């Protein structure tokens, strides 16, 4: 049996598992449920990366369509491959049912980002919107790039409708605290919250607890998982006039007491500690 061919060109990789791709997601606006007969809900994994969590969620909820979205075409190609064949067996060939792998039929992937969601989904079409370990963009000038900024959150509101739930999971305490402020400003109510999901999962379910390889690596580095669930507060207009903020402002005042540094903030924290020790 020949080894699975690994195309080098992204277009070839995408074509290899096209059955798991939404080639024109805007054309599916209002019609996503038609992709899965008997579909109960549409669940979106925004920033899905290589799709491990998306596929895990699809297995846990076979009656839901789980849509993984990422702005990186290469990530989407890996995600589609992961859904289709589950990686490779020890022999180097694609996994098959005899290996215990059965491809989920309720996972689909699309190239896009947070700003594109209103163009992809109709009002009320998303029942669960997940953001697992989004890039924090800690600097003040990067505020507009955060997927949990108030303007982005305000744009998600009509897509979630009355019954929709927004889920956030992150290793970044500063991003988590910032998100809580932004959610309040955008007219959401936080209905479940924890600063250590593995120790306190009250208010969360098995889908929230699904794990990707990326999450495993963070936990091995000592990360505690901050997580929340939020719903739209009806009858409240979002306040989108929030000022840009640096996530460094959300760090504890005692910098030396920080035992885990979120990815992307390591060098800056070293510099901040050095300045403090030098009396600056």
C-alpha positions as CSV (number, residue, x, y, z in Angstrom):
1,X,0.0,0.0,0.0
2,X,1.6,3.3,-1.0
3,X,2.0,6.1,1.5
4,X,-0.5,8.9,1.5
5,X,0.6,11.7,-0.8
6,X,1.2,15.0,1.0
7,X,0.7,17.7,-1.6
8,X,3.0,20.7,-1.2
9,X,0.7,23.2,-2.8
10,X,-2.2,24.5,-0.6
11,X,-4.7,24.3,-3.4
12,X,-3.9,20.6,-3.9
13,X,-4.2,20.0,-0.2
14,X,-7.6,21.7,-0.1
15,X,-8.8,19.7,-3.1
16,X,-7.7,16.4,-1.6
17,X,-10.5,16.5,1.0
18,X,-12.9,18.9,-0.7
19,X,-15.9,17.1,0.8
20,X,-15.1,18.7,4.1
21,X,-14.8,22.2,2.8
22,X,-17.3,25.0,2.3
23,X,-15.8,26.5,-0.8
24,X,-18.2,29.5,-0.8
25,X,-19.4,30.0,2.7
26,X,-21.3,33.2,1.9
27,X,-23.5,31.2,-0.4
28,X,-24.6,29.0,2.6
29,X,-25.8,32.0,4.6
30,X,-29.1,30.9,6.2
31,X,-28.7,27.4,4.7
32,X,-25.9,25.7,6.7
33,X,-28.3,23.2,8.3
34,X,-29.0,21.8,4.8
35,X,-25.5,20.3,4.8
36,X,-26.6,17.8,7.5
37,X,-29.9,15.9,7.3
38,X,-31.7,16.3,10.6
39,X,-29.4,19.0,11.8
40,X,-30.4,20.3,15.3
41,X,-27.9,23.2,15.7
42,X,-25.0,25.0,14.0
43,X,-21.9,25.2,16.1
44,X,-19.0,27.4,15.0
45,X,-15.3,27.0,16.0
46,X,-13.8,30.4,15.2
47,X,-10.0,30.1,14.7
48,X,-10.1,26.3,14.4
49,X,-6.5,25.8,13.6
50,X,-5.8,22.3,12.5
51,X,-9.3,21.2,13.4
52,X,-8.7,18.8,16.3
53,X,-11.1,20.4,18.6
54,X,-13.7,20.9,15.8
55,X,-13.6,17.2,15.0
56,X,-13.8,16.2,18.7
57,X,-16.9,18.5,19.0
58,X,-18.5,16.9,15.9
59,X,-18.1,13.5,17.4
60,X,-19.7,14.6,20.7
61,X,-22.7,16.2,18.9
62,X,-23.5,14.1,15.8
63,X,-26.8,15.9,15.3
64,X,-25.1,19.3,15.0
65,X,-23.2,20.8,12.1
66,X,-19.8,21.9,13.4
67,X,-18.2,24.6,11.3
68,X,-14.5,25.2,11.7
69,X,-13.3,28.6,10.5
70,X,-9.7,29.8,10.2
71,X,-8.0,32.6,8.2
72,X,-5.0,30.3,7.3
73,X,-5.7,28.1,4.2
74,X,-3.0,25.7,5.3
75,X,-4.6,25.2,8.6
76,X,-7.9,24.5,6.9
77,X,-6.3,22.0,4.7
78,X,-4.9,20.1,7.7
79,X,-8.3,20.4,9.4
80,X,-10.1,18.8,6.5
81,X,-7.5,16.1,6.3
82,X,-7.9,15.4,10.1
83,X,-11.6,15.1,9.7
84,X,-11.4,12.9,6.6
85,X,-8.7,10.4,7.6
86,X,-7.8,11.2,11.2
87,X,-4.1,11.5,10.4
88,X,-2.0,8.5,9.5
89,X,-1.6,5.0,11.0
90,X,1.8,3.8,12.2
91,X,2.3,2.2,8.7
92,X,2.2,5.7,7.1
93,X,-1.1,5.1,5.2
94,X,-4.3,6.9,5.9
95,X,-6.3,5.6,8.7
96,X,-9.2,3.3,7.8
97,X,-12.3,2.0,9.7
98,X,-10.3,-1.1,10.7
99,X,-8.0,1.2,12.6
100,X,-11.0,2.3,14.6
101,X,-11.4,5.6,12.7
102,X,-14.8,6.6,11.3
103,X,-14.9,10.0,9.7
104,X,-17.5,12.3,11.1
105,X,-20.0,13.6,8.5
106,X,-21.1,16.6,10.5
107,X,-17.8,18.7,10.4
108,X,-17.1,21.2,7.7
109,X,-14.4,23.9,7.3
110,X,-14.2,27.3,5.7
111,X,-11.5,29.9,5.2
112,X,-12.4,33.1,6.9
113,X,-12.1,35.3,10.0
114,X,-14.2,37.0,12.7
115,X,-15.0,40.0,10.5
116,X,-16.5,37.6,7.8
117,X,-19.0,35.9,10.1
118,X,-21.9,38.3,9.4
119,X,-21.4,37.5,5.7
120,X,-21.4,33.8,6.3
121,X,-24.3,33.3,8.7
122,X,-27.8,34.6,8.9
123,X,-29.3,36.2,12.1
124,X,-29.9,33.5,14.7
125,X,-28.2,30.8,12.7
126,X,-25.3,30.1,15.1
127,X,-26.4,28.4,18.3
128,X,-22.9,28.0,19.8
129,X,-19.9,30.2,18.9
130,X,-16.6,28.9,20.3
131,X,-13.3,30.7,20.6
132,X,-10.6,28.4,21.8
133,X,-7.3,30.0,22.6
134,X,-7.7,33.0,20.3
135,X,-4.6,35.1,19.6
136,X,-4.5,37.7,22.4
137,X,-2.8,40.6,20.5
138,X,-1.7,42.1,23.8
139,X,-0.5,45.5,22.6
140,X,-2.8,48.5,22.8
141,X,-2.4,49.2,19.1
142,X,-3.6,45.7,18.3
143,X,-7.0,46.1,20.1
144,X,-9.0,46.0,16.9
145,X,-7.6,42.6,16.0
146,X,-8.9,40.8,19.1
147,X,-11.9,38.5,18.5
148,X,-13.3,39.4,21.9
149,X,-13.2,43.2,21.4
150,X,-16.5,45.0,21.9
151,X,-17.1,45.8,18.2
152,X,-16.6,42.2,17.2
153,X,-18.8,41.0,20.1
154,X,-21.5,43.4,19.0
155,X,-21.4,42.0,15.5
156,X,-21.8,38.4,16.8
157,X,-25.0,39.3,18.7
158,X,-27.5,39.0,15.8
159,X,-25.9,35.8,14.6
160,X,-26.4,34.2,18.0
161,X,-30.0,35.4,18.5
162,X,-32.0,34.7,21.6
163,X,-30.7,31.2,22.3
164,X,-27.1,31.4,21.2
165,X,-24.2,30.9,23.5
166,X,-20.7,32.4,23.1
167,X,-17.9,30.2,24.6
168,X,-14.3,31.4,25.3
169,X,-11.4,29.3,26.5
170,X,-7.9,30.7,26.9
171,X,-4.7,30.3,28.8
172,X,-4.4,34.1,29.1
173,X,-5.7,35.7,32.3
174,X,-5.3,39.2,30.9
175,X,-7.3,38.3,27.8
176,X,-10.0,36.6,30.0
177,X,-10.4,39.6,32.2
178,X,-10.4,42.0,29.2
179,X,-13.1,39.8,27.5
180,X,-15.3,39.9,30.6
181,X,-15.3,43.7,30.4
182,X,-15.9,43.7,26.7
183,X,-18.8,41.3,27.0
184,X,-20.5,43.5,29.5
185,X,-20.1,46.5,27.3
186,X,-21.4,44.6,24.3
187,X,-24.6,43.6,26.1
188,X,-23.8,40.0,27.1
189,X,-24.4,38.2,30.4
190,X,-21.8,35.7,31.6
191,X,-23.6,32.6,32.7
192,X,-20.7,30.4,33.6
193,X,-17.1,31.3,34.4
194,X,-14.0,29.6,35.7
195,X,-10.3,30.3,36.1
196,X,-9.4,26.6,36.1
197,X,-11.6,24.6,33.9
198,X,-9.9,21.3,34.8
199,X,-10.6,21.8,38.5
200,X,-14.0,23.6,38.3
201,X,-16.2,22.8,35.3
202,X,-19.5,23.8,36.9
203,X,-21.8,25.3,34.2
204,X,-19.8,23.7,31.4
205,X,-20.4,20.6,29.3
206,X,-18.4,17.8,27.5
207,X,-18.0,20.0,24.4
208,X,-16.4,22.7,26.4
209,X,-14.1,20.1,27.9
210,X,-13.0,18.6,24.6
211,X,-9.2,18.9,24.2
212,X,-6.9,19.6,21.3
213,X,-3.2,18.9,21.0
214,X,-2.5,22.6,21.4
215,X,-4.4,22.7,24.7
216,X,-2.5,19.6,25.9
217,X,0.8,21.4,25.2
218,X,-0.4,24.5,27.1
219,X,-1.4,22.4,30.1
220,X,2.0,20.7,30.1
221,X,3.6,24.2,30.3
222,X,1.6,24.9,33.4
223,X,-1.4,26.7,32.0
224,X,-4.7,27.0,33.8
225,X,-7.6,27.2,31.5
226,X,-9.8,30.2,31.9
227,X,-13.3,29.7,30.3
228,X,-16.7,31.3,30.2
229,X,-20.1,31.1,28.6
230,X,-22.1,34.2,27.7
231,X,-25.5,34.9,26.3
232,X,-27.0,38.0,24.6
233,X,-28.8,40.3,27.0
234,X,-32.0,41.2,25.2
235,X,-33.1,44.8,25.1
236,X,-29.6,46.2,25.8
237,X,-27.8,48.2,23.1
238,X,-24.0,47.5,23.0
239,X,-21.6,50.3,23.9
240,X,-19.0,50.2,21.2
241,X,-17.2,53.3,22.3
242,X,-14.7,51.4,24.6
243,X,-11.1,52.8,24.5
244,X,-8.3,50.7,23.1
245,X,-6.5,48.8,25.9
246,X,-3.3,47.0,26.4
247,X,-3.6,43.5,27.9
248,X,-0.5,44.2,30.0
249,X,-2.7,46.5,32.1
250,X,-4.5,43.4,33.3
251,X,-1.5,41.7,34.7
252,X,-1.3,41.4,38.5
253,X,0.6,44.3,40.2
254,X,3.1,41.7,41.7
255,X,4.8,40.6,38.5
256,X,7.0,38.1,40.3
257,X,4.0,36.3,41.6
258,X,3.0,35.3,38.1
259,X,3.7,31.5,37.8
260,X,2.5,31.1,34.2
261,X,3.1,33.6,31.4
262,X,0.6,33.4,28.5
263,X,2.1,32.7,25.1
264,X,3.1,35.9,23.3
265,X,3.7,37.9,26.5
266,X,7.0,36.2,27.7
267,X,9.5,38.8,26.5
268,X,7.4,41.8,27.5
269,X,7.0,40.4,31.0
270,X,10.7,39.9,31.4
271,X,11.3,43.5,30.4
272,X,8.6,44.7,32.8
273,X,10.1,42.8,35.6
274,X,13.5,44.1,34.9
275,X,12.3,47.7,34.7
276,X,10.5,47.3,38.1
277,X,13.6,45.9,39.7
278,X,15.6,48.8,38.4
279,X,13.2,51.3,39.9
280,X,11.6,52.4,36.6
